């Protein structure tokens, strides 16, 4: 009995709670004074939040020194400014309440780099004890979130807007089709450049075809990705170019989202899909991998439909 009481006390007080330290850096082409001004403006924080963009219907309460949110998809939490040193650093307390309780100390440090400013976002999360076994996975997903947030902050400061727009299309049928293209696998490092090169290679062979990508592996822990990128065809071609292969995409029901904006922000759409699934908006099927369809010819700022197969 005493042991049970002791363990319960440790759990409730958070003693020995697993810590997740994360540090991410981004260089922003703007004077340090302007960067500090934007970071100090709590009213602007929701504009570059990696969590709020995935849930446009969440409720916000924004004050001078804090903002809180509550939504069916992004959960609930609060970020409060607690300390600042002009043009040097800002410290926030970040609390997540839903989907899991955690606390984080956030320090954003600034350093002049020529005509630009280096922004370092340092966080130490404290997780509930029962989430210890998920520590590594949670860390990788949080790191991806902070990368997305810093990219949006960079655009907000450099261009006064965040060119990442999501449209939640919901459940819809996806017809079957065949595709010819390239299958690649490797490290996530340099992925954006690699898939851009593959996109151009596919378009060189099929300039009129609509491009799509299938993601067989996207492992944030191992930093591994395996994907196919090709063009949709109405029928099987007689000849397949060297180095390419044929795949069949079956007809299915999908949960669909549309992202408009530069490719560097496309992960906002994928994160939104993941969080929609976690919130049980739909049940994802594993009988076919998730895929994306490029709805225009502009690789720099594509319109992309993300398709998540449903059960």
NORNORRA-V940049 format. One record per pair of residues at least 6 apart in sequence whose ideal C-beta (glycine too) atoms are under 8 Angstrom apart, sorted by the first residue. I is the first residue (numbers start at 1). J is the second residue. D is the distance in Angstrom with one decimal. If there is no record, write none. Layout:
# NORNORRA-V940049
i->I j->J d->D
i->I j->J d->D
This chain:
# NORNORRA-V940049
i->10 j->16 d->6.3
i->10 j->129 d->7.5
i->11 j->129 d->5.4
i->11 j->130 d->7.9
i->14 j->126 d->6.6
i->14 j->128 d->7.9
i->14 j->129 d->7.5
i->16 j->129 d->6.8
i->17 j->126 d->4.9
i->17 j->127 d->6.1
i->17 j->128 d->6.8
i->17 j->129 d->5.6
i->18 j->126 d->7.5
i->18 j->127 d->4.9
i->18 j->129 d->7.2
i->18 j->131 d->7.1
i->18 j->132 d->4.7
i->18 j->135 d->5.1
i->19 j->124 d->5.8
i->19 j->125 d->6.9
i->19 j->126 d->6.0
i->19 j->127 d->7.8
i->20 j->123 d->7.9
i->20 j->124 d->7.0
i->20 j->125 d->4.1
i->20 j->126 d->8.0
i->20 j->127 d->6.5
i->20 j->135 d->6.4
i->20 j->138 d->6.6
i->20 j->139 d->4.9
i->20 j->142 d->6.7
i->21 j->122 d->7.7
i->21 j->123 d->7.3
i->21 j->124 d->4.9
i->21 j->125 d->7.9
i->22 j->121 d->8.0
i->22 j->122 d->7.3
i->22 j->123 d->4.7
i->22 j->124 d->7.6
i->22 j->125 d->7.3
i->22 j->139 d->6.8
i->22 j->142 d->6.0
i->22 j->143 d->5.6
i->22 j->146 d->6.3
i->23 j->120 d->6.4
i->23 j->121 d->7.2
i->23 j->122 d->4.6
i->23 j->123 d->7.5
i->24 j->120 d->7.4
i->24 j->121 d->4.9
i->24 j->143 d->6.8
i->24 j->146 d->4.6
i->24 j->147 d->6.0
i->24 j->150 d->5.9
i->25 j->118 d->6.2
i->25 j->119 d->6.8
i->25 j->120 d->4.8
i->25 j->121 d->7.5
i->25 j->150 d->7.8
i->26 j->118 d->7.7
i->26 j->119 d->5.2
i->26 j->121 d->7.7
i->26 j->150 d->3.9
i->26 j->151 d->7.1
i->26 j->153 d->7.0
i->26 j->154 d->5.5
i->27 j->113 d->6.0
i->27 j->116 d->5.2
i->27 j->117 d->7.3
i->27 j->118 d->5.3
i->27 j->119 d->7.5
i->28 j->35 d->5.7
i->28 j->116 d->6.1
i->28 j->117 d->5.2
i->28 j->118 d->7.9
i->28 j->119 d->5.8
i->28 j->153 d->7.3
i->28 j->154 d->5.0
i->28 j->157 d->5.3
i->28 j->158 d->6.4
i->29 j->115 d->7.1
i->29 j->116 d->4.9
i->29 j->158 d->5.4
i->30 j->116 d->6.9
i->30 j->117 d->6.0
i->30 j->157 d->4.9
i->30 j->158 d->6.0
i->31 j->115 d->7.6
i->31 j->117 d->6.8
i->32 j->87 d->5.1
i->32 j->110 d->5.3
i->32 j->111 d->7.8
i->32 j->112 d->5.3
i->32 j->117 d->4.6
i->33 j->87 d->5.9
i->34 j->157 d->6.5
i->35 j->110 d->5.9
i->35 j->117 d->4.5
i->35 j->119 d->6.4
i->35 j->157 d->5.9
i->36 j->86 d->6.6
i->36 j->87 d->4.8
i->36 j->88 d->7.8
i->36 j->90 d->7.5
i->36 j->110 d->6.1
i->38 j->44 d->5.6
i->38 j->153 d->7.5
i->38 j->156 d->6.7
i->38 j->157 d->5.3
i->39 j->90 d->5.3
i->39 j->108 d->5.8
i->39 j->110 d->7.9
i->39 j->119 d->7.9
i->39 j->153 d->7.9
i->40 j->81 d->7.6
i->40 j->84 d->6.3
i->40 j->90 d->6.3
i->42 j->62 d->6.5
i->42 j->63 d->6.9
i->42 j->64 d->6.3
i->42 j->65 d->6.1
i->42 j->66 d->6.5
i->42 j->67 d->5.8
i->42 j->81 d->6.0
i->43 j->62 d->5.7
i->44 j->156 d->7.1
i->45 j->62 d->7.8
i->45 j->67 d->5.9
i->45 j->79 d->6.6
i->46 j->52 d->5.1
i->46 j->60 d->6.0
i->46 j->62 d->6.7
i->46 j->67 d->6.3
i->46 j->69 d->7.6
i->47 j->152 d->7.4
i->47 j->156 d->5.7
i->47 j->162 d->5.9
i->48 j->149 d->5.7
i->48 j->152 d->4.0
i->48 j->153 d->4.3
i->48 j->156 d->5.2
i->48 j->162 d->6.3
i->49 j->69 d->8.0
i->49 j->149 d->6.5
i->49 j->152 d->7.9
i->50 j->145 d->4.3
i->50 j->146 d->6.9
i->50 j->148 d->4.2
i->50 j->149 d->4.0
i->50 j->152 d->7.1
i->50 j->268 d->7.5
i->50 j->271 d->7.2
i->51 j->69 d->7.4
i->51 j->74 d->4.7
i->51 j->75 d->7.7
i->51 j->77 d->7.6
i->51 j->145 d->6.9
i->52 j->58 d->6.2
i->52 j->60 d->7.4
i->52 j->69 d->6.1
i->52 j->71 d->7.9
i->52 j->74 d->6.1
i->53 j->152 d->7.4
i->53 j->162 d->8.0
i->53 j->164 d->6.7
i->53 j->166 d->6.7
i->53 j->268 d->5.4
i->53 j->272 d->7.3
i->54 j->73 d->6.0
i->54 j->74 d->5.9
i->54 j->166 d->7.3
i->54 j->268 d->6.9
i->54 j->271 d->5.7
i->54 j->272 d->3.8
i->54 j->275 d->5.0
i->54 j->276 d->7.8
i->55 j->71 d->4.1
i->55 j->72 d->7.1
i->55 j->73 d->3.8
i->55 j->74 d->3.9
i->55 j->272 d->7.8
i->55 j->275 d->7.3
i->56 j->166 d->7.2
i->56 j->168 d->7.6
i->57 j->71 d->6.3
i->57 j->72 d->7.2
i->57 j->73 d->7.8
i->58 j->69 d->5.1
i->58 j->70 d->6.3
i->58 j->71 d->2.7
i->58 j->72 d->7.7
i->58 j->73 d->7.1
i->58 j->74 d->5.3
i->59 j->69 d->6.8
i->59 j->70 d->5.0
i->59 j->71 d->6.7
i->60 j->67 d->6.3
i->60 j->68 d->7.5
i->60 j->69 d->5.5
i->61 j->67 d->6.5
i->61 j->68 d->4.8
i->61 j->69 d->7.7
i->65 j->80 d->6.3
i->65 j->81 d->4.7
i->66 j->78 d->6.2
i->66 j->79 d->6.4
i->66 j->80 d->3.8
i->66 j->81 d->6.6
i->67 j->78 d->7.4
i->67 j->79 d->5.9
i->68 j->76 d->7.4
i->68 j->77 d->6.8
i->68 j->78 d->4.1
i->68 j->79 d->7.6
i->69 j->76 d->6.3
i->69 j->77 d->6.1
i->69 j->78 d->7.8
i->70 j->76 d->4.2
i->70 j->98 d->8.0
i->72 j->279 d->5.9
i->73 j->272 d->7.6
i->73 j->275 d->5.2
i->73 j->276 d->6.1
i->73 j->279 d->4.9
i->73 j->281 d->7.3
i->74 j->275 d->6.7
i->75 j->96 d->6.6
i->75 j->97 d->6.9
i->75 j->98 d->3.8
i->75 j->99 d->4.9
i->76 j->96 d->7.7
i->76 j->97 d->4.5
i->76 j->98 d->4.6
i->77 j->94 d->6.9
i->77 j->95 d->5.5
i->77 j->96 d->4.5
i->77 j->97 d->5.7
i->77 j->98 d->7.7
i->78 j->93 d->8.0
i->78 j->94 d->7.6
i->78 j->95 d->4.9
i->78 j->97 d->7.8
i->79 j->92 d->5.3
i->79 j->93 d->7.3
i->79 j->94 d->4.9
i->79 j->95 d->7.7
i->79 j->106 d->7.6
i->80 j->92 d->6.2
i->80 j->93 d->4.9
i->81 j->90 d->6.6
i->81 j->91 d->7.5
i->81 j->92 d->5.6
i->82 j->91 d->5.3
i->82 j->92 d->6.5
i->82 j->93 d->5.5
i->83 j->89 d->7.9
i->83 j->90 d->7.3
i->83 j->91 d->4.1
i->84 j->90 d->4.9
i->84 j->91 d->7.2
i->87 j->110 d->6.4
i->88 j->109 d->7.1
i->88 j->110 d->6.0
i->89 j->107 d->6.0
i->89 j->108 d->6.4
i->89 j->109 d->4.7
i->89 j->110 d->6.6
i->90 j->107 d->7.5
i->90 j->108 d->4.9
i->91 j->105 d->7.2
i->91 j->106 d->6.7
i->91 j->107 d->5.0
i->91 j->108 d->7.8
i->92 j->105 d->7.9
i->92 j->106 d->4.2
i->92 j->107 d->7.9
i->92 j->108 d->7.6
i->93 j->103 d->7.4
i->93 j->104 d->7.6
i->93 j->105 d->6.6
i->93 j->106 d->7.4
i->94 j->103 d->7.3
i->94 j->104 d->4.1
i->94 j->105 d->7.7
i->94 j->106 d->5.3
i->94 j->123 d->7.4
i->95 j->102 d->7.7
i->95 j->103 d->5.7
i->95 j->104 d->7.7
i->96 j->102 d->4.7
i->96 j->103 d->7.8
i->96 j->104 d->7.7
i->99 j->278 d->6.8
i->100 j->127 d->7.3
i->100 j->128 d->6.2
i->100 j->131 d->6.1
i->101 j->128 d->5.4
i->102 j->125 d->5.4
i->102 j->126 d->6.1
i->102 j->127 d->5.1
i->102 j->128 d->6.7
i->102 j->131 d->7.9
i->103 j->125 d->7.2
i->103 j->126 d->4.6
i->104 j->123 d->5.1
i->104 j->124 d->6.4
i->104 j->125 d->4.5
i->104 j->126 d->7.1
i->105 j->123 d->7.0
i->105 j->124 d->5.2
i->106 j->121 d->7.0
i->106 j->122 d->7.2
i->106 j->123 d->5.2
i->107 j->122 d->4.8
i->107 j->123 d->7.9
i->108 j->119 d->6.4
i->108 j->120 d->7.1
i->108 j->121 d->5.4
i->108 j->122 d->7.6
i->109 j->119 d->7.6
i->109 j->120 d->4.6
i->109 j->122 d->6.9
i->110 j->117 d->5.6
i->110 j->118 d->7.2
i->110 j->119 d->6.1
i->110 j->120 d->7.9
i->111 j->117 d->7.1
i->111 j->118 d->4.6
i->111 j->120 d->7.4
i->112 j->118 d->7.8
i->119 j->150 d->6.7
i->119 j->153 d->7.1
i->121 j->146 d->5.7
i->121 j->149 d->7.4
i->121 j->150 d->6.1
i->123 j->142 d->7.6
i->123 j->146 d->6.9
i->125 j->138 d->7.9
i->125 j->142 d->6.7
i->127 j->135 d->6.7
i->127 j->138 d->6.8
i->131 j->138 d->6.7
i->136 j->221 d->5.8
i->137 j->220 d->7.5
i->137 j->221 d->6.1
i->140 j->220 d->3.8
i->140 j->221 d->5.1
i->141 j->220 d->6.3
i->143 j->220 d->7.8
i->144 j->220 d->6.0
i->144 j->267 d->6.9
i->144 j->271 d->7.3
i->145 j->271 d->7.2
i->147 j->267 d->7.9
i->148 j->265 d->7.5
i->148 j->267 d->5.7
i->148 j->268 d->6.0
i->148 j->271 d->6.7
i->151 j->264 d->5.9
i->151 j->265 d->6.5
i->152 j->162 d->4.7
i->152 j->164 d->6.6
i->152 j->265 d->7.1
i->152 j->268 d->7.9
i->155 j->161 d->6.9
i->155 j->162 d->5.2
i->155 j->163 d->6.2
i->155 j->164 d->7.9
i->155 j->265 d->7.9
i->156 j->162 d->5.3
i->162 j->265 d->7.8
i->163 j->261 d->4.4
i->163 j->262 d->5.9
i->163 j->265 d->6.8
i->163 j->301 d->7.1
i->164 j->259 d->7.0
i->164 j->260 d->7.8
i->164 j->261 d->4.3
i->164 j->262 d->7.6
i->164 j->265 d->3.7
i->164 j->268 d->5.1
i->165 j->259 d->7.1
i->165 j->260 d->4.5
i->165 j->261 d->5.9
i->166 j->257 d->6.1
i->166 j->258 d->7.3
i->166 j->259 d->5.8
i->166 j->268 d->6.5
i->166 j->269 d->5.9
i->166 j->272 d->5.7
i->167 j->257 d->6.7
i->167 j->258 d->4.2
i->167 j->259 d->7.8
i->167 j->260 d->7.5
i->168 j->257 d->5.7
i->168 j->272 d->7.5
i->168 j->276 d->7.6
i->169 j->256 d->4.0
i->169 j->257 d->6.2
i->169 j->258 d->6.0
i->169 j->305 d->7.5
i->170 j->255 d->6.7
i->170 j->256 d->6.9
i->171 j->253 d->6.1
i->171 j->254 d->7.5
i->171 j->255 d->5.9
i->171 j->256 d->7.8
i->171 j->282 d->6.7
i->171 j->310 d->6.6
i->172 j->253 d->7.4
i->172 j->254 d->6.3
i->172 j->256 d->5.3
i->173 j->251 d->7.1
i->173 j->252 d->7.8
i->173 j->253 d->6.0
i->173 j->254 d->7.8
i->174 j->249 d->7.9
i->174 j->251 d->6.5
i->174 j->252 d->5.5
i->174 j->253 d->7.2
i->174 j->254 d->4.7
i->174 j->256 d->7.8
i->174 j->307 d->5.8
i->175 j->251 d->5.2
i->176 j->248 d->7.2
i->176 j->249 d->6.2
i->176 j->250 d->5.2
i->176 j->251 d->3.9
i->177 j->232 d->4.8
i->177 j->233 d->6.8
i->177 j->234 d->7.2
i->177 j->248 d->8.0
i->177 j->249 d->5.4
i->178 j->232 d->7.7
i->178 j->233 d->5.1
i->178 j->234 d->7.9
i->178 j->235 d->6.9
i->178 j->236 d->5.4
i->178 j->246 d->6.3
i->178 j->247 d->7.2
i->178 j->248 d->5.5
i->178 j->249 d->7.3
i->179 j->212 d->6.4
i->179 j->214 d->8.0
i->179 j->228 d->7.3
i->179 j->230 d->4.2
i->179 j->231 d->6.4
i->179 j->232 d->5.7
i->179 j->233 d->6.6
i->179 j->246 d->7.2
i->179 j->247 d->5.1
i->179 j->248 d->7.8
i->179 j->249 d->6.2
i->180 j->205 d->8.0
i->180 j->206 d->7.1
i->180 j->230 d->5.2
i->180 j->231 d->6.1
i->180 j->233 d->6.3
i->180 j->237 d->6.1
i->180 j->240 d->5.8
i->180 j->241 d->7.5
i->180 j->244 d->5.5
i->180 j->245 d->7.3
i->180 j->246 d->5.6
i->181 j->198 d->7.9
i->181 j->202 d->5.3
i->181 j->228 d->5.8
i->181 j->229 d->5.2
i->181 j->230 d->1.9
i->181 j->231 d->6.4
i->181 j->244 d->5.8
i->181 j->245 d->7.3
i->181 j->247 d->7.6
i->182 j->198 d->5.2
i->182 j->201 d->6.5
i->182 j->202 d->6.5
i->182 j->228 d->7.0
i->182 j->229 d->5.8
i->182 j->230 d->6.7
i->182 j->243 d->6.7
i->182 j->244 d->5.8
i->182 j->245 d->7.7
i->183 j->226 d->7.6
i->183 j->227 d->7.4
i->183 j->228 d->4.7
i->183 j->245 d->6.1
i->184 j->194 d->6.6
i->184 j->195 d->7.8
i->184 j->198 d->6.2
i->184 j->226 d->7.2
i->184 j->227 d->6.0
i->184 j->228 d->7.8
i->184 j->229 d->7.5
i->185 j->216 d->7.9
i->185 j->217 d->7.1
i->185 j->224 d->7.4
i->185 j->225 d->7.0
i->185 j->226 d->3.9
i->185 j->227 d->7.6
i->186 j->194 d->7.2
i->186 j->224 d->7.4
i->186 j->225 d->6.7
i->186 j->226 d->8.0
i->187 j->223 d->5.8
i->187 j->224 d->6.7
i->187 j->225 d->7.5
i->188 j->220 d->7.8
i->188 j->223 d->4.6
i->188 j->224 d->6.9
i->188 j->225 d->5.3
i->189 j->223 d->6.9
i->191 j->225 d->5.6
i->192 j->263 d->6.4
i->192 j->264 d->6.7
i->195 j->213 d->7.0
i->195 j->227 d->7.0
i->195 j->229 d->6.3
i->196 j->263 d->7.3
i->196 j->299 d->6.4
i->198 j->229 d->4.8
i->199 j->211 d->6.1
i->199 j->229 d->6.1
i->199 j->294 d->7.9
i->199 j->299 d->5.8
i->200 j->299 d->7.6
i->202 j->209 d->7.6
i->202 j->211 d->6.0
i->202 j->229 d->5.9
i->202 j->230 d->5.8
i->202 j->231 d->5.9
i->202 j->244 d->8.0
i->203 j->209 d->7.7
i->203 j->211 d->6.8
i->205 j->241 d->5.1
i->205 j->244 d->7.2
i->206 j->231 d->4.3
i->209 j->231 d->2.9
i->209 j->232 d->6.4
i->209 j->233 d->6.8
i->210 j->231 d->6.2
i->210 j->232 d->4.8
i->210 j->293 d->6.8
i->210 j->294 d->6.8
i->210 j->295 d->7.7
i->211 j->229 d->6.7
i->211 j->230 d->7.2
i->211 j->231 d->5.7
i->211 j->232 d->7.9
i->211 j->293 d->7.8
i->211 j->294 d->4.4
i->212 j->229 d->7.4
i->212 j->230 d->6.7
i->212 j->231 d->7.4
i->212 j->232 d->5.8
i->212 j->249 d->7.9
i->212 j->291 d->5.9
i->212 j->292 d->6.5
i->212 j->293 d->4.6
i->212 j->294 d->6.7
i->213 j->227 d->5.6
i->213 j->228 d->6.7
i->213 j->229 d->4.6
i->213 j->291 d->6.2
i->213 j->292 d->5.1
i->213 j->294 d->7.9
i->214 j->227 d->6.4
i->214 j->228 d->4.4
i->214 j->229 d->8.0
i->214 j->247 d->7.1
i->214 j->249 d->7.4
i->214 j->289 d->5.3
i->214 j->290 d->7.7
i->214 j->291 d->4.4
i->215 j->225 d->7.3
i->215 j->226 d->7.6
i->215 j->227 d->5.1
i->215 j->289 d->5.5
i->215 j->290 d->5.6
i->215 j->291 d->6.8
i->215 j->292 d->7.8
i->216 j->226 d->4.3
i->216 j->227 d->6.4
i->216 j->228 d->7.2
i->216 j->289 d->5.2
i->217 j->224 d->5.8
i->217 j->225 d->5.9
i->217 j->226 d->3.9
i->217 j->227 d->7.8
i->218 j->225 d->5.6
i->219 j->225 d->7.3
i->228 j->247 d->6.0
i->230 j->244 d->7.2
i->230 j->247 d->7.1
i->232 j->293 d->7.6
i->236 j->246 d->6.7
i->237 j->246 d->7.7
i->240 j->246 d->5.9
i->249 j->288 d->7.2
i->249 j->291 d->7.1
i->250 j->288 d->6.3
i->252 j->285 d->7.3
i->252 j->287 d->7.8
i->252 j->288 d->6.4
i->252 j->309 d->5.2
i->252 j->310 d->7.3
i->253 j->309 d->7.5
i->253 j->310 d->4.6
i->254 j->307 d->4.1
i->254 j->308 d->5.9
i->254 j->309 d->5.7
i->254 j->310 d->6.0
i->255 j->273 d->6.9
i->255 j->276 d->6.6
i->255 j->277 d->7.5
i->255 j->281 d->7.1
i->255 j->282 d->4.2
i->255 j->284 d->7.4
i->255 j->307 d->7.7
i->255 j->308 d->4.5
i->255 j->310 d->5.6
i->256 j->305 d->5.7
i->256 j->306 d->6.7
i->256 j->307 d->5.4
i->256 j->308 d->7.5
i->257 j->269 d->5.2
i->257 j->272 d->5.9
i->257 j->273 d->5.6
i->257 j->276 d->7.8
i->257 j->305 d->7.4
i->257 j->306 d->4.7
i->258 j->269 d->7.7
i->258 j->295 d->7.6
i->258 j->303 d->6.7
i->258 j->304 d->7.0
i->258 j->305 d->5.2
i->258 j->306 d->7.4
i->259 j->265 d->7.2
i->259 j->266 d->5.5
i->259 j->268 d->6.6
i->259 j->269 d->3.7
i->259 j->303 d->7.5
i->259 j->304 d->5.0
i->259 j->306 d->6.6
i->260 j->301 d->7.6
i->260 j->303 d->5.2
i->261 j->301 d->6.0
i->262 j->300 d->6.6
i->262 j->301 d->5.2
i->263 j->299 d->7.0
i->263 j->300 d->7.3
i->263 j->301 d->7.7
i->263 j->302 d->6.3
i->266 j->292 d->7.8
i->266 j->302 d->7.8
i->266 j->304 d->6.0
i->269 j->304 d->6.9
i->269 j->306 d->4.9
i->270 j->306 d->6.3
i->273 j->290 d->7.4
i->273 j->306 d->5.6
i->273 j->308 d->5.1
i->276 j->282 d->6.6
i->277 j->283 d->7.5
i->277 j->284 d->5.1
i->277 j->308 d->6.9
i->282 j->308 d->7.1
i->282 j->310 d->5.2
i->283 j->310 d->6.4
i->283 j->311 d->4.3
i->284 j->290 d->7.7
i->284 j->308 d->5.4
i->284 j->309 d->6.5
i->284 j->310 d->6.6
i->284 j->311 d->7.0
i->285 j->309 d->4.3
i->285 j->310 d->5.7
i->285 j->311 d->4.5
i->286 j->309 d->7.9
i->287 j->309 d->6.6
i->288 j->309 d->4.9
i->289 j->309 d->7.7
i->290 j->306 d->7.2
i->290 j->307 d->6.5
i->290 j->308 d->5.0
i->290 j->309 d->6.7
i->291 j->307 d->5.2
i->292 j->304 d->5.2
i->292 j->305 d->6.6
i->292 j->306 d->5.1
i->292 j->307 d->6.7
i->293 j->304 d->7.0
i->293 j->305 d->4.6
i->293 j->307 d->6.7
i->294 j->302 d->5.2
i->294 j->303 d->7.4
i->294 j->304 d->5.7
i->295 j->302 d->7.6
i->295 j->303 d->4.4
i->295 j->304 d->6.8
i->295 j->305 d->5.8
i->296 j->302 d->6.1
i->296 j->303 d->4.8
